[in-house]
Amino acid sequence: MKKIAYCLLMGFFVLPVMNFSLTKDCQAGDYVIAPADVLEVSIWGEEELAKQLVVRPDGKVSFPLVGDLAVAGKTTTEIKSLLEKKIRTFIPEASATVIVSQLGSLQYYVIGKVAKPGMFNVSKTLTVLQALAMAGGLTTFAREDDIYIVRHHGGKTVRLPFNYKEVKKGENLQQNILLERGDVILAP
């Protein structure tokens, strides 16, 4: 089984999250492409080769002349190099540009006793407190000491506890973890 990893936007950490292997070139702060992200890809001087591409659930995009490219788990720099290598068979001096135009893969869910439960599609990783704030905060009857994060890892579901009562007092701050793609915060 592939080692599953994701290089966080905030840098400094490499945590397991998706079924795509992290490349050696991923540096702290590099964004790693995942399914549902939207890429703008173009070849300089070739107007017909300027495309907006949605990364499919299989982690690939289709580009004229080269066909399917596996892009999930790669940075834009790595995709640029891969595309240039493949397209140079047809356009010898090809220079590609790859831009993430929309982050569709950074989705978190907050459900339960919060002001605005739902799915949140964001442009950067969040902590549990930040996600709760985006959901409008806890309601009056929420059980502050019984919140947890549901996370899926390679077919397993993990339940991570979060005690809001402690965190708001400045205690046990290590439980205010960075969320990963697809995490669900349950606030009973």
Secondary structure, 3 states (H helix, E strand, C coil): CCCCCEECCCCCCEECCCCCCCCCCCCCCCCCCCCCCEEEEEECCEEEEEEEEECCCCCEEEECCCEEEECCCCCHHHHHHHHHHHHCCCCCCCCEEEEEEECCCCEEEEEECECCCEEEECCCCCEHHHHHHHCCCECCCCCCCCEEEEEEECCEEEEEEECHHHHHCCCCHHHCCECCCCCEEEEC
